[in-house]
């Protein structure tokens, strides 16, 4: 049984979010009207995930994220954003939230986002100890077909490697996994299969139907996703490349601008830039380099940290 705590001071919004989540089999939803009540409920019920609004009395969404990060670091928090809360939502992501969903797209995105975050959390919690002694360095390369299970398996393997090496805490490994999933999905859908974000926003069922069709047709089915990952005590680096036609990174919106939070092309960009320390695309736009440092050190900045892709 999956338990989810929905936190919102609006009774109507609580019921809307809860109703969407209760459509999932074996899902039990609890409710709280603000962050203060939510913390009491978390302490009593230990839910699998918390979904929270940002603007609330007594203890708001940002304060709740900070408290969860401190007191319940293994329970991921997903924030619900509304127009006018963009700046606070970005701060919540920076301070520990696992993901976000906009209120105007709850029906389309809430269940999918919860599933993704819960899967990443379950993989991280349940992974067995890989090595008796921690390794000091590791690197590997994947050449992946355009299949979602392969993408998910590669993310799990990278999280396992980081855990075995003692890199980052569990919350950070979860957030890195979310960022990697976003990049890999972009490489598959927008890169190799050449699907636009606008189609997904306009008609999600058509979007996935076209994806299934193209995955079986030339030239799309021959394209691969190339993943290079390296790990050391100082951190991790990932390079992910697709074989699509690419794009011009300069044409994309600034991922760090809260005004772009609700744009269809902004979600993956924001999560990548928030959860990773470095994000840089090559000139043709079909390869991204992500870095995450294990501790704050003097590192050479990327030349193009404002570029991104969704």
BAFI-3210 file (N, C-alpha, C; in Angstrom, 3 decimals, decimal comma, padded with zeros to 6 digits):
// residues 310
n [1|2|3|4|5|6|7|8|9|10|11|12|13|14|15|16|17|18|19|20|21|22|23|24|25|26|27|28|29|30|31|32|33|34|35|36|37|38|39|40|41|42|43|44|45|46|47|48|49|50|51|52|53|54|55|56|57|58|59|60|61|62|63|64|65|66|67|68|69|70|71|72|73|74|75|76|77|78|79|80|81|82|83|84|85|86|87|88|89|90|91|92|93|94|95|96|97|98|99|100|101|102|103|104|105|106|107|108|109|110|111|112|113|114|115|116|117|118|119|120|121|122|123|124|125|126|127|128|129|130|131|132|133|134|135|136|137|138|139|140|141|142|143|144|145|146|147|148|149|150|151|152|153|154|155|156|157|158|159|160|161|162|163|164|165|166|167|168|169|170|171|172|173|174|175|176|177|178|179|180|181|182|183|184|185|186|187|188|189|190|191|192|193|194|195|196|197|198|199|200|201|202|203|204|205|206|207|208|209|210|211|212|213|214|215|216|217|218|219|220|221|222|223|224|225|226|227|228|229|230|231|232|233|234|235|236|237|238|239|240|241|242|243|244|245|246|247|248|249|250|251|252|253|254|255|256|257|258|259|260|261|262|263|264|265|266|267|268|269|270|271|272|273|274|275|276|277|278|279|280|281|282|283|284|285|286|287|288|289|290|291|292|293|294|295|296|297|298|299|300|301|302|303|304|305|306|307|308|309|310]
n.u [000,836|000,709|001,311|000,305|000,747|-001,166|-000,873|-002,420|-003,875|-006,286|-009,360|-010,732|-008,671|-007,125|-008,808|-009,043|-006,385|-006,024|-008,087|-007,171|-004,875|-005,926|-006,918|-004,988|-004,184|-004,163|-003,490|-003,278|-004,479|-003,637|-004,459|-003,582|-003,876|-001,959|001,616|002,454|000,527|000,984|003,587|003,106|001,414|003,139|004,983|003,362|002,298|004,206|004,388|004,848|005,420|005,263|003,022|002,821|001,332|002,494|001,973|000,831|-000,767|000,790|002,898|004,639|005,013|007,759|009,041|008,142|009,396|012,084|011,985|011,282|013,502|015,389|014,354|013,050|014,574|014,417|011,940|010,466|009,564|007,129|006,345|003,511|002,841|001,580|000,484|002,366|003,800|006,282|008,971|009,337|008,922|011,130|013,126|012,376|012,906|015,669|016,314|015,658|013,282|011,902|010,698|008,388|005,037|002,800|-000,144|-002,070|-001,765|-002,309|-003,992|-002,864|-000,177|000,349|000,059|001,954|004,325|004,465|004,707|007,204|008,972|008,540|009,402|012,105|012,842|012,230|014,001|016,383|016,162|015,920|018,114|020,657|023,710|026,495|029,264|031,665|033,765|034,150|034,536|036,977|036,987|035,041|033,817|031,761|030,170|027,211|025,247|022,232|019,061|015,951|014,122|012,038|012,312|015,054|016,249|015,406|016,658|019,345|019,590|019,043|021,257|023,342|022,692|023,025|025,769|026,761|025,841|027,222|029,779|029,619|028,911|027,375|024,308|021,303|019,051|020,149|021,080|018,655|017,601|019,518|019,007|016,418|017,016|018,684|016,870|015,142|016,892|017,517|014,975|014,436|016,448|015,571|012,776|012,613|015,011|016,050|013,550|012,352|010,151|007,966|007,704|005,375|003,438|003,130|002,027|-000,370|-001,754|-001,509|-001,900|-001,760|000,860|002,368|001,524|002,519|005,203|005,529|005,051|007,091|009,337|009,549|010,117|012,242|014,155|014,331|014,325|016,861|018,480|020,490|021,090|023,740|025,574|027,866|029,475|031,168|032,742|034,087|035,810|035,466|033,140|030,620|030,270|028,378|027,742|025,507|024,297|022,360|021,184|019,729|018,581|019,445|019,620|019,463|020,957|020,837|018,354|016,588|014,542|015,587|016,542|016,769|015,099|012,341|009,971|009,650|008,776|006,302|006,203|006,024|008,451|010,166|010,374|012,145|014,571|014,753|014,842|017,216|019,156|018,764|019,215|021,732|025,236|026,582|025,664|025,875|025,612|026,609|027,566|025,862|023,680|022,931|024,150|024,614|026,347|026,626|027,425|028,189|029,276|030,848|031,469|031,829|034,039|036,685|035,895|036,162|034,055|031,256|031,109|028,673|026,303|023,729|022,307|020,034|017,733|014,578]
n.v [-001,192|002,092|005,137|008,482|011,836|014,671|018,099|021,102|024,297|024,865|023,373|022,439|022,201|020,270|018,051|017,738|017,081|014,793|013,152|012,574|011,110|008,940|007,388|005,658|002,242|000,573|002,789|005,011|008,001|010,704|013,770|017,202|020,523|022,472|023,139|022,713|020,970|018,923|017,970|016,754|014,706|013,288|012,331|010,583|008,807|008,228|008,588|007,497|009,447|013,021|015,462|018,781|022,054|025,452|028,040|028,605|028,946|029,323|027,201|027,184|025,849|025,903|026,014|023,584|021,774|022,203|021,335|018,645|017,730|017,927|016,387|014,107|012,771|010,671|010,621|011,638|014,896|016,436|019,360|021,470|023,887|027,176|029,974|032,794|031,713|031,040|031,858|031,023|028,301|027,517|027,941|025,972|023,625|023,861|023,516|020,954|019,635|016,968|017,026|018,745|019,842|021,619|023,367|023,886|021,790|019,465|017,230|016,072|015,598|014,903|012,198|010,817|012,130|011,537|008,736|008,506|009,697|008,079|005,607|006,098|006,600|004,120|002,406|003,422|003,027|000,241|-000,932|-003,357|-003,853|-003,241|-003,558|-004,812|-003,273|000,147|001,406|003,527|004,790|004,790|003,995|003,871|002,891|003,151|001,976|002,636|001,383|002,793|002,415|002,493|000,870|000,233|002,737|003,425|001,370|001,994|004,385|003,484|001,797|003,667|005,106|003,084|002,665|005,104|004,941|002,678|003,685|005,568|008,128|011,230|011,941|010,046|011,504|013,325|011,548|010,584|012,938|013,411|011,150|011,766|013,984|012,751|010,972|012,798|013,872|011,594|010,848|013,094|012,766|010,461|010,924|013,636|013,890|011,396|010,400|012,663|014,233|016,873|019,124|020,589|018,968|016,997|018,499|019,362|017,022|014,285|011,512|011,098|011,906|009,843|007,693|008,319|008,192|005,432|004,406|005,571|004,486|002,045|002,467|003,351|006,375|006,318|004,063|002,985|004,682|005,503|005,946|007,345|006,865|008,080|007,691|008,759|008,339|009,541|010,210|012,977|013,573|013,294|012,735|013,023|012,183|012,479|011,496|011,792|010,594|012,256|015,105|017,325|020,692|024,254|025,431|028,074|028,990|028,284|028,801|030,651|028,528|029,074|031,114|031,928|032,644|030,968|028,600|027,353|026,697|024,378|023,631|024,064|022,419|020,047|021,359|023,072|021,234|019,856|021,941|022,730|020,482|019,571|020,499|021,439|022,093|021,604|021,993|020,605|022,223|021,397|020,519|017,906|016,551|016,442|017,534|016,738|017,602|016,831|017,826|016,333|017,734|021,166|022,667|024,456|024,733|024,578|026,684|025,956|026,786|027,297|027,513|028,410|027,259|024,752|021,969|020,705]
n.w [000,000|-000,988|000,582|000,664|001,494|001,211|001,145|001,659|002,012|000,906|000,816|-001,418|-003,356|-002,102|-002,247|-005,005|-005,804|-004,184|-005,167|-007,742|-007,134|-005,766|-007,748|-008,423|-008,037|-004,856|-003,263|-000,625|000,678|002,730|004,459|005,026|006,296|006,451|006,731|009,375|010,538|008,753|009,377|011,849|010,983|009,293|011,154|012,556|010,633|008,650|005,628|002,180|000,333|000,113|-001,002|-001,627|-001,319|-001,907|-000,753|002,358|005,606|008,880|008,551|005,704|002,298|001,550|004,064|005,025|003,279|004,034|006,697|006,354|004,946|006,951|009,143|008,120|005,936|004,110|002,991|000,106|-001,212|-003,135|-004,806|-005,351|-007,687|-008,174|-010,144|-009,372|-007,336|-008,166|-007,579|-004,911|-005,253|-006,796|-004,899|-003,075|-004,524|-004,695|-002,045|-001,322|-002,277|-004,222|-006,724|-008,926|-009,729|-011,777|-010,766|-012,672|-014,373|-013,025|-013,473|-015,725|-015,044|-012,328|-011,270|-012,842|-012,115|-009,359|-009,502|-010,789|-008,927|-006,663|-007,661|-008,088|-005,430|-004,217|-005,575|-004,619|-001,830|-001,613|-002,759|-002,735|-000,823|-002,735|-002,684|-000,390|000,512|-000,069|-003,327|-004,901|-007,350|-010,325|-013,568|-016,464|-019,583|-021,495|-024,218|-025,319|-026,377|-027,564|-025,240|-022,486|-020,065|-020,142|-019,879|-017,285|-015,835|-016,207|-014,793|-012,200|-011,836|-011,833|-009,537|-007,654|-007,867|-006,898|-004,291|-003,339|-003,347|-001,435|-002,135|-001,822|000,006|000,729|-000,073|-001,916|-003,875|-004,810|-005,985|-007,966|-009,503|-010,443|-012,064|-013,990|-015,165|-016,415|-018,362|-019,898|-020,831|-022,389|-024,310|-025,584|-026,379|-027,389|-028,718|-030,224|-031,189|-032,105|-031,113|-030,205|-027,394|-027,317|-028,517|-026,570|-024,509|-025,653|-026,445|-024,798|-025,078|-027,844|-028,220|-026,926|-028,467|-031,008|-030,346|-029,783|-032,318|-033,925|-032,714|-033,867|-036,477|-039,268|-039,622|-036,902|-035,166|-035,339|-033,973|-031,115|-027,550|-025,859|-022,974|-020,750|-017,711|-014,810|-011,641|-008,619|-005,485|-005,352|-006,689|-009,307|-012,843|-015,797|-019,160|-021,725|-024,782|-027,743|-030,971|-032,517|-034,563|-033,177|-031,710|-031,226|-028,461|-027,586|-028,206|-026,260|-023,290|-020,358|-017,859|-015,184|-014,530|-012,673|-013,942|-016,068|-015,089|-015,438|-018,082|-020,791|-021,865|-019,817|-017,532|-017,402|-017,781|-015,541|-013,395|-013,976|-013,800|-011,187|-009,562|-010,265|-010,310|-012,521|-015,865|-019,231|-022,732|-025,912|-029,018|-031,072|-029,704|-029,055|-027,034|-023,550|-020,682|-017,359|-014,046|-010,640|-007,568|-004,747|-002,545|-001,643|-003,674|-005,369|-008,602|-012,169|-013,939|-016,125|-019,604|-020,667|-018,940|-018,931|-020,905|-022,095|-022,320|-023,228]
ca.u [000,000|001,434|000,647|000,676|000,197|-001,439|-000,891|-002,908|-004,846|-007,562|-010,025|-011,039|-007,437|-006,730|-009,640|-008,707|-005,135|-006,259|-008,900|-006,309|-003,968|-006,682|-007,167|-003,917|-004,501|-003,417|-002,956|-004,028|-004,139|-003,912|-004,562|-003,223|-004,227|-000,772|002,842|002,527|-000,270|001,630|004,706|002,527|000,917|004,297|005,539|002,449|001,954|005,359|003,953|005,895|005,738|004,448|002,703|002,435|001,184|003,555|001,507|-000,069|-000,538|001,508|004,155|004,372|005,636|009,213|009,423|007,877|010,486|013,284|011,785|011,330|014,905|016,115|013,831|012,611|015,257|014,137|010,603|010,541|008,513|006,783|005,632|002,522|003,066|000,533|000,982|002,691|004,653|007,430|010,237|009,393|009,033|012,527|013,867|012,048|013,674|017,073|016,516|015,418|012,127|012,308|010,172|007,256|003,990|002,017|-001,546|-002,911|-001,582|-002,362|-004,632|-001,975|001,198|000,555|000,298|003,212|005,418|004,531|005,252|008,634|009,696|008,460|010,254|013,494|013,045|012,235|015,261|017,454|016,014|015,979|019,315|021,528|025,078|027,192|030,644|031,984|034,580|033,810|035,509|037,389|036,666|034,283|033,280|031,196|029,499|026,044|024,640|020,862|017,976|014,893|013,194|011,947|012,903|016,510|016,612|015,209|017,678|020,635|019,562|019,169|022,641|024,178|022,415|023,665|027,210|027,024|025,629|028,313|030,978|029,376|028,805|026,150|023,363|020,223|018,206|020,835|021,072|017,310|017,470|020,352|018,270|015,336|017,626|019,140|015,686|014,691|017,814|017,371|013,685|014,616|017,268|014,750|011,570|012,850|016,193|015,995|012,223|012,010|008,824|008,000|007,033|004,040|002,526|002,847|001,144|-001,672|-002,435|-000,535|-002,100|-001,198|002,313|002,926|001,225|003,516|006,483|005,548|005,136|008,413|010,350|009,605|010,341|013,503|015,493|014,274|014,607|018,292|019,195|020,821|021,457|025,068|025,728|029,170|029,402|032,384|032,544|035,286|035,463|035,121|031,813|030,200|030,078|027,573|027,582|024,413|024,204|021,428|021,533|018,746|019,119|019,964|018,895|020,321|020,698|020,593|016,938|015,768|014,346|016,489|015,959|016,844|014,118|011,085|008,866|009,522|008,472|005,073|006,295|006,242|009,871|010,977|010,427|013,391|015,682|014,822|015,274|018,632|019,977|018,601|019,733|023,126|026,084|026,974|024,879|026,385|025,318|027,512|027,036|024,768|022,538|022,534|024,877|024,634|027,301|026,142|028,373|027,743|030,419|030,535|031,646|032,084|035,437|036,849|035,840|036,082|032,650|030,938|031,030|027,310|025,417|022,349|021,667|019,409|016,839|013,441]
ca.v [000,000|003,354|006,201|009,811|012,944|015,861|019,253|022,317|024,983|024,897|022,069|022,011|021,757|019,005|016,974|017,531|016,325|013,484|012,357|012,086|010,101|007,754|006,560|004,666|001,087|000,400|004,075|005,626|009,412|011,463|015,190|018,194|021,854|023,338|022,418|022,344|019,743|017,900|017,366|015,841|013,544|012,519|011,656|009,517|007,862|007,965|008,329|007,220|010,693|014,176|016,396|019,971|023,395|026,337|029,155|028,115|029,602|028,637|026,643|027,104|024,743|025,993|025,616|022,154|021,087|022,288|020,483|017,260|017,444|017,804|015,376|012,893|012,903|009,562|010,785|012,705|015,911|017,010|020,607|021,911|025,308|027,983|031,257|033,680|031,023|030,526|032,117|030,150|026,921|027,302|027,812|024,669|022,625|023,998|023,139|019,547|019,007|015,978|017,388|019,651|019,763|022,844|023,104|023,908|020,529|018,358|016,055|015,452|015,323|014,565|010,765|010,448|012,658|010,738|007,419|008,631|009,967|006,892|004,573|006,468|006,415|002,689|001,850|003,859|002,414|-001,210|-001,458|-004,124|-003,365|-003,783|-003,892|-004,821|-002,083|001,166|001,683|004,913|005,334|003,898|004,609|002,914|003,439|002,428|002,317|002,210|001,508|003,704|001,627|003,084|000,049|000,349|004,031|003,345|000,483|002,683|005,342|002,695|001,338|004,802|005,390|002,020|002,920|006,209|004,475|001,779|004,492|006,526|009,464|011,967|011,282|009,380|012,517|013,853|010,511|010,594|014,112|013,157|010,200|012,485|014,783|011,851|010,486|013,874|013,969|010,407|010,950|014,092|012,176|009,497|011,468|014,856|013,712|010,305|010,241|013,971|014,659|018,202|019,296|021,142|017,856|016,361|019,368|019,450|015,727|013,355|010,167|011,114|012,014|008,521|006,816|008,635|007,673|003,979|004,140|005,949|003,591|000,851|002,888|004,011|006,124|006,493|002,842|002,692|005,641|005,041|006,927|007,018|007,354|007,932|008,123|008,545|008,646|009,597|010,813|014,396|013,760|012,483|013,409|012,250|012,697|011,761|011,955|011,093|010,657|013,082|016,228|018,368|021,956|025,373|025,700|029,493|029,286|027,808|029,782|030,598|027,572|029,570|032,185|031,370|032,941|029,868|027,375|026,717|026,408|022,962|023,414|024,485|021,474|019,293|022,298|023,551|020,151|019,609|023,026|022,831|019,311|019,340|021,675|021,910|021,622|022,241|021,296|020,855|023,214|020,845|020,312|016,505|015,982|017,267|017,133|017,072|017,307|017,017|017,717|015,719|018,784|022,449|022,920|025,374|024,011|025,439|026,786|025,638|027,953|027,516|026,981|028,887|026,518|023,528|021,402|019,903]
ca.w [000,000|-001,065|001,334|000,186|002,263|000,416|002,037|000,986|002,873|000,197|000,879|-002,778|-004,007|-001,476|-002,776|-006,419|-005,856|-003,600|-006,068|-008,822|-006,597|-005,349|-008,929|-008,458|-007,195|-003,604|-002,842|000,465|000,740|003,944|004,151|006,045|005,800|006,419|007,002|010,785|010,683|007,926|010,104|012,833|010,256|008,836|012,326|012,971|009,564|007,792|004,255|001,191|-000,356|000,484|-002,083|-000,871|-001,877|-001,459|000,080|003,400|006,898|009,963|008,041|004,270|001,575|001,637|005,416|005,149|002,577|004,869|007,876|005,891|004,625|008,208|010,068|007,417|004,652|003,198|002,415|-000,901|-001,226|-004,440|-004,580|-006,335|-007,911|-008,800|-010,625|-008,271|-006,358|-008,907|-006,891|-003,741|-005,733|-007,167|-003,655|-002,497|-005,264|-004,310|-000,649|-001,028|-002,912|-005,213|-008,041|-008,819|-010,744|-011,750|-010,447|-013,876|-015,094|-012,067|-014,067|-016,703|-014,605|-010,925|-011,080|-013,482|-011,302|-008,131|-009,845|-011,079|-007,689|-005,815|-008,236|-007,778|-003,992|-003,925|-006,066|-003,728|-000,507|-001,632|-003,406|-001,836|-000,761|-003,899|-002,380|001,028|000,693|-001,046|-004,371|-004,947|-008,667|-011,207|-014,777|-017,403|-020,759|-021,972|-025,499|-025,017|-027,339|-027,126|-024,434|-021,157|-018,997|-020,192|-019,316|-015,829|-015,280|-016,201|-013,681|-010,971|-011,722|-011,455|-008,127|-006,885|-007,864|-005,975|-002,914|-002,984|-003,130|-000,367|-002,717|-001,569|000,896|-000,008|-000,683|-003,096|-004,915|-005,386|-006,835|-009,137|-010,323|-011,121|-013,130|-015,048|-015,881|-017,289|-019,488|-020,741|-021,519|-023,434|-025,365|-026,320|-027,015|-028,166|-029,551|-031,200|-031,809|-032,666|-030,684|-029,613|-026,106|-027,536|-028,770|-025,292|-023,732|-026,303|-026,514|-024,236|-025,624|-029,197|-028,039|-026,642|-029,600|-032,039|-029,858|-029,990|-033,755|-034,428|-032,160|-034,720|-037,853|-039,612|-039,050|-035,448|-034,395|-035,355|-033,139|-029,776|-026,524|-025,343|-021,602|-020,106|-016,312|-014,029|-010,233|-007,801|-004,193|-005,480|-007,269|-010,442|-014,122|-016,730|-020,519|-022,369|-026,172|-028,611|-032,390|-033,199|-035,338|-032,303|-031,591|-030,826|-027,039|-027,344|-028,464|-025,151|-022,210|-019,218|-016,908|-013,803|-014,365|-012,166|-014,851|-017,020|-014,357|-015,916|-019,500|-021,081|-022,146|-018,690|-016,416|-017,371|-017,633|-014,167|-012,528|-014,233|-013,288|-009,736|-008,869|-010,615|-010,147|-013,841|-017,006|-020,448|-023,973|-027,021|-029,958|-031,866|-028,827|-028,860|-025,896|-022,343|-019,644|-016,022|-012,980|-009,260|-006,667|-003,460|-001,537|-002,276|-003,974|-006,483|-009,866|-013,337|-014,351|-017,505|-020,482|-021,144|-017,903|-019,095|-021,981|-021,665|-023,303|-022,783]
c.u [000,875|000,655|001,201|-000,008|000,056|-001,629|-001,314|-003,938|-006,198|-008,182|-010,334|-009,798|-006,931|-007,507|-009,335|-007,439|-005,326|-007,078|-008,100|-005,414|-004,692|-007,100|-006,124|-004,282|-003,604|-002,755|-003,865|-003,539|-004,551|-003,891|-004,118|-003,441|-003,070|000,434|002,970|001,767|000,382|002,755|004,213|002,046|002,060|004,880|004,682|002,310|003,119|004,932|005,141|006,332|004,795|004,272|002,152|002,283|002,304|003,081|000,457|000,208|000,294|002,880|003,946|005,155|007,146|009,706|009,205|008,978|011,748|013,171|011,854|012,763|015,703|015,670|013,433|013,253|014,958|012,756|010,647|009,331|008,353|005,968|004,652|002,645|001,866|001,161|001,190|003,588|005,968|008,745|010,401|009,559|010,462|013,384|013,614|012,807|015,142|017,325|016,086|014,211|012,590|011,822|009,030|006,250|003,173|000,543|-002,431|-002,776|-001,592|-002,914|-003,704|-000,693|001,350|000,884|001,639|004,406|005,575|005,132|006,755|009,440|009,680|009,347|011,714|013,794|013,109|013,529|016,404|017,370|016,324|017,245|020,183|022,946|025,896|028,601|030,854|032,817|034,245|034,921|035,820|037,055|035,888|033,855|032,757|030,483|028,317|025,709|023,229|019,933|016,893|013,786|013,206|012,524|014,433|016,972|016,501|016,288|019,032|020,701|019,737|020,610|023,561|023,950|023,068|025,164|027,547|026,842|026,781|029,591|030,819|029,298|027,434|025,270|022,195|019,317|018,838|020,874|019,710|017,154|018,331|019,652|017,134|015,890|018,069|017,967|015,171|015,574|017,625|016,044|013,745|015,380|016,450|013,636|011,868|014,041|015,996|014,657|011,667|010,562|008,929|007,266|005,611|003,026|002,161|001,867|-000,260|-002,440|-001,466|-000,670|-001,535|000,320|002,930|002,640|002,218|004,882|006,586|005,704|006,542|009,511|010,517|009,958|011,745|013,229|015,499|014,726|016,093|019,084|019,379|021,109|022,764|025,254|027,136|029,048|030,719|032,169|033,889|034,909|035,053|033,752|031,552|030,039|029,335|027,561|026,545|024,207|023,169|021,862|020,477|019,393|019,683|019,118|019,907|020,036|020,374|019,127|016,044|015,637|015,348|015,900|015,983|015,850|012,804|009,893|008,630|009,097|007,285|005,102|006,610|007,711|010,755|011,202|011,772|014,591|015,852|015,340|016,756|019,505|019,887|019,306|021,199|023,927|026,515|026,124|025,389|026,082|026,411|026,835|025,859|023,561|022,127|023,355|024,869|025,623|026,795|027,224|027,731|028,947|029,988|030,718|031,988|033,583|035,496|036,916|035,712|034,644|032,470|030,815|029,590|026,316|023,988|021,625|021,064|018,446|015,719|012,833]
c.v [001,249|004,428|007,545|010,857|014,156|017,038|020,489|022,974|025,141|023,504|021,545|021,482|020,447|017,853|016,694|016,681|014,909|012,579|011,789|010,956|008,817|006,881|005,462|003,498|001,032|001,692|004,660|007,057|009,988|012,946|016,036|019,572|022,844|022,510|021,948|021,041|018,599|017,205|016,400|014,555|012,664|011,715|010,465|008,425|007,453|007,624|008,037|008,482|011,778|015,059|017,654|021,218|024,261|027,377|028,643|028,872|028,723|028,097|026,411|025,970|024,745|025,556|024,121|021,343|021,068|021,379|019,005|016,845|017,193|016,580|014,060|012,859|011,798|009,656|011,924|013,635|016,441|018,269|020,875|023,425|025,953|029,284|032,190|033,049|030,561|030,678|031,189|028,695|026,597|027,138|026,458|023,548|022,673|023,462|021,718|018,893|018,092|016,317|018,377|019,368|021,045|022,521|023,090|022,619|019,333|017,087|015,319|014,913|014,759|013,084|010,340|010,914|011,866|009,366|007,482|008,818|008,748|005,773|004,847|006,245|004,939|002,034|002,187|003,164|000,923|-001,790|-002,191|-003,581|-004,037|-004,265|-003,892|-003,597|-001,098|001,327|003,171|005,576|004,304|004,676|003,518|003,648|002,532|002,897|001,751|002,366|002,400|002,929|002,156|002,203|000,125|001,672|003,993|002,491|001,181|003,693|004,600|002,244|002,478|005,192|004,338|002,244|004,036|005,769|003,593|002,543|005,492|007,956|010,067|011,235|010,763|010,380|013,074|012,822|010,415|011,745|013,983|012,182|010,848|013,296|013,902|011,291|011,539|013,961|012,795|010,411|011,979|013,516|011,213|010,184|012,666|014,739|012,655|010,181|011,552|014,404|016,008|018,229|019,802|020,040|017,164|017,187|019,399|018,139|014,628|011,957|010,064|011,140|010,630|007,528|007,054|008,099|006,170|003,635|004,431|005,015|002,327|001,181|003,459|005,479|006,109|005,253|002,497|003,614|005,117|006,223|006,463|007,678|007,044|008,471|007,823|009,061|008,608|010,216|012,280|014,625|012,860|013,351|012,472|012,952|011,834|012,349|011,130|011,265|011,402|014,253|017,352|019,631|023,028|025,719|027,160|029,869|028,937|028,865|029,590|029,673|028,063|030,690|031,588|031,627|031,812|028,557|026,627|026,409|024,939|022,653|023,707|023,453|020,751|020,184|022,722|022,460|019,844|020,676|023,148|021,691|019,027|020,629|022,257|021,286|022,347|021,363|021,558|021,778|022,690|020,476|018,880|015,802|016,965|016,672|017,648|016,736|017,589|016,815|017,166|016,697|020,057|022,680|023,921|024,580|025,003|025,508|026,396|026,916|028,290|026,975|027,469|028,168|025,251|023,039|020,635|019,245]
c.w [000,000|-000,318|000,908|001,058|001,347|001,370|001,249|001,891|002,208|000,205|-000,516|-003,486|-003,416|-002,091|-004,245|-006,531|-005,313|-004,496|-007,224|-008,327|-006,211|-006,527|-009,072|-007,543|-005,956|-003,151|-001,758|000,642|002,092|003,587|005,346|005,455|005,838|006,805|008,435|011,043|009,905|008,671|011,178|012,157|009,763|009,987|012,738|011,917|008,668|006,357|003,334|000,470|000,146|-000,742|-001,431|-001,728|-001,321|-000,458|001,062|004,694|007,820|009,527|006,550|003,615|001,664|003,013|005,636|004,467|003,443|006,089|007,494|005,580|005,898|009,017|009,406|006,021|003,656|002,558|001,401|-000,837|-002,643|-004,182|-005,716|-006,476|-008,579|-009,279|-009,440|-007,226|-006,979|-008,139|-005,693|-004,156|-006,132|-005,923|-003,000|-003,204|-004,869|-002,913|-000,304|-001,654|-004,039|-006,609|-007,841|-009,926|-010,641|-011,530|-011,684|-014,694|-014,136|-012,719|-015,014|-016,075|-013,201|-010,723|-011,652|-012,652|-010,015|-008,411|-010,062|-009,802|-006,773|-006,338|-007,930|-006,303|-003,627|-004,379|-005,116|-002,371|-000,525|-002,258|-002,376|-001,874|-001,860|-003,561|-000,871|001,371|-000,411|-002,064|-004,379|-006,278|-009,460|-012,430|-015,696|-018,521|-021,107|-023,387|-025,450|-026,209|-026,745|-026,407|-023,005|-020,051|-018,975|-019,582|-017,796|-015,181|-015,212|-015,056|-012,354|-010,757|-011,299|-009,994|-007,223|-006,770|-006,878|-004,530|-002,460|-002,678|-001,991|-000,862|-002,439|-000,553|000,071|-000,716|-001,953|-004,216|-005,581|-006,363|-008,097|-010,072|-011,089|-012,286|-014,292|-015,843|-016,845|-018,537|-020,445|-021,493|-022,638|-024,612|-026,224|-027,105|-027,921|-029,099|-030,616|-031,911|-032,357|-032,357|-029,973|-028,274|-026,276|-027,811|-027,471|-024,475|-024,317|-026,246|-026,073|-024,828|-027,031|-029,144|-027,839|-027,774|-030,735|-031,625|-030,087|-031,462|-034,279|-033,915|-032,996|-036,164|-038,033|-039,914|-037,528|-034,687|-034,364|-034,420|-031,717|-028,857|-025,893|-023,969|-021,117|-018,685|-015,614|-012,614|-009,511|-006,465|-004,287|-006,091|-008,461|-011,684|-015,057|-018,090|-021,220|-023,756|-026,923|-030,066|-033,197|-033,914|-034,488|-032,334|-031,223|-029,376|-026,751|-027,545|-027,275|-024,062|-021,087|-018,150|-015,472|-013,523|-013,875|-013,089|-015,836|-016,368|-014,946|-017,406|-019,720|-021,306|-020,952|-017,613|-016,330|-017,150|-016,182|-013,241|-012,725|-013,579|-011,772|-009,012|-009,170|-010,440|-011,483|-014,919|-018,239|-021,657|-024,997|-028,034|-030,759|-031,021|-028,602|-027,788|-024,741|-021,357|-018,310|-015,007|-011,634|-008,346|-005,317|-002,315|-002,283|-002,423|-005,100|-007,774|-010,995|-013,818|-015,803|-018,319|-020,825|-020,146|-018,046|-020,216|-021,438|-022,694|-022,657|-024,013]
res [x|x|x|x|x|x|x|x|x|x|x|x|x|x|x|x|x|x|x|x|x|x|x|x|x|x|x|x|x|x|x|x|x|x|x|x|x|x|x|x|x|x|x|x|x|x|x|x|x|x|x|x|x|x|x|x|x|x|x|x|x|x|x|x|x|x|x|x|x|x|x|x|x|x|x|x|x|x|x|x|x|x|x|x|x|x|x|x|x|x|x|x|x|x|x|x|x|x|x|x|x|x|x|x|x|x|x|x|x|x|x|x|x|x|x|x|x|x|x|x|x|x|x|x|x|x|x|x|x|x|x|x|x|x|x|x|x|x|x|x|x|x|x|x|x|x|x|x|x|x|x|x|x|x|x|x|x|x|x|x|x|x|x|x|x|x|x|x|x|x|x|x|x|x|x|x|x|x|x|x|x|x|x|x|x|x|x|x|x|x|x|x|x|x|x|x|x|x|x|x|x|x|x|x|x|x|x|x|x|x|x|x|x|x|x|x|x|x|x|x|x|x|x|x|x|x|x|x|x|x|x|x|x|x|x|x|x|x|x|x|x|x|x|x|x|x|x|x|x|x|x|x|x|x|x|x|x|x|x|x|x|x|x|x|x|x|x|x|x|x|x|x|x|x|x|x|x|x|x|x|x|x|x|x|x|x|x|x|x|x|x|x|x|x|x|x|x|x|x|x|x|x|x|x|x|x|x|x|x|x]
***
